[in-house]
Amino acid sequence: MIVHMKMSQMTIIVKEWVAKYLKKYESCISIENIPNTGGDHHPSDYESWLDFWCKKTQKKVIPPCSNIECSNKAKYGGHVKKVGDNDKSSYIIPICQSCNQLGDIYLVYGNVKFIPVPKD
């Protein structure tokens, strides 16, 4: 079946799609995992890094993974750093097992709470 559209109708459809696409990504933050942090001990008052994040953000339910392209439940409090700005701090955010292994830059939702890793 061939669908015939006027150019103005197609333009509206394309603009709506682009707006929806940009809205998803406009408030995202680029991050990357910090390698070799698997042996870093969480503060002794917490059961895990995810527990640390949940208690610091006052979340009572384990959230989904922070990666916008993932729908898994978070399993870890991942050690990450923000990419593209001068912030050199290390943070904990909730991520799943798969995303905790990513070696590339990925996007997280802009409303994710970044909890600074405590200094020893």
N, C-alpha and C positions, 0 to 999 in steps of 0.2 A: 504494500500500500504506500503510495506516495502522498506526502502531506505538502500542501502548497501554503506558503505563508508569505505575507507581505514583509518587506524588509523591516518596516517599523515594528511589526509584531516580533520578529526575530531579535531585533535590537533590545526590545523590552525584556524578553526572556533571558538574553545574555546578560543584561545589566542586573537583573534580579539574581541570577546565578552568581555573578561576580560579587555582588553585595553580600550574599549569604556566605560565600567562601571567605571573603575578607573579614567579615564579622567574626568568624570562627578563629581566625588567626591574629586579629589586630591586637588583642590584649595578651598574647602569648609571650613567654619568656624563653629564650634559648639557653639551654644548659648542657653540661656534659658531666658524666660521672667522674669522680676522682678515683683513679686507679689505686689498687693495693691498699684499700681501707678495710678489707674483710677482717683483719686482725685487730682493728681499733676497738678498744673496749668502751662500751657505753657507760655513762655515769652510774655509779653503784646504786643510786636510788631508783633505777629503772630496770625493767626486765630485758629490754632490747632497745635498739635505736628507734624502732617504730613506736614502742611504748613511750620513749622519750618525746617523740614528736606528738603523739596523741595527748599526752598529759600537758605538754607546753601549749598546745592549741586548744586544750579542753574538749577534745573530741572523745566521745565515749564509744564510737563505732569505728571500726577500721575502714578507712576510705578506699575508693578505687585508686588505681595507679594514676600518678600525676601526668604521665605522658598523654598528650591529646590524641595520639593514634592508638591508644591501648584501652581495652575495656576490662582488663583483669583487676582483681582485688589486690591491693597493696600487701606485700609480704614483708618488706624491709623498710627501714628508714635509711634511704640511700644517701651517701655522701656525694654532694654535687657542688659545682661552682657555676655561677652565671657567666655567660659568654657575651662578649660584645660591649661590655662596659668596664669601668675601672675597678669594679668590686672584685677583690681577690679573696674574699672570705669563702669559707667552706660552710655548707649548709646541709641540713637533714630535711628530706622531703619523703613522702610515702611513694614507694614504687614497687612494682611486682618483680618476681624473680627474673623474668626475661629482660625487662628494661634495666634491671640492676647490672646486667652484663653488657649493655650497649657500649660500644667504643666511640661512637660518633655523637655529634651534637644532635639534640632533639628538642622538641618544644613541649613545654608544660603550660597548663592553664595559668592565666595571669592572677587568679585569685588563690593560688596555692600559697600557703604560709611557709616561708623559708625560715627555719629555726637554725640560728648559728650554732656550729659545733663548739662546745665549750673548750676553752683553752685549758691545758693541763695545769 
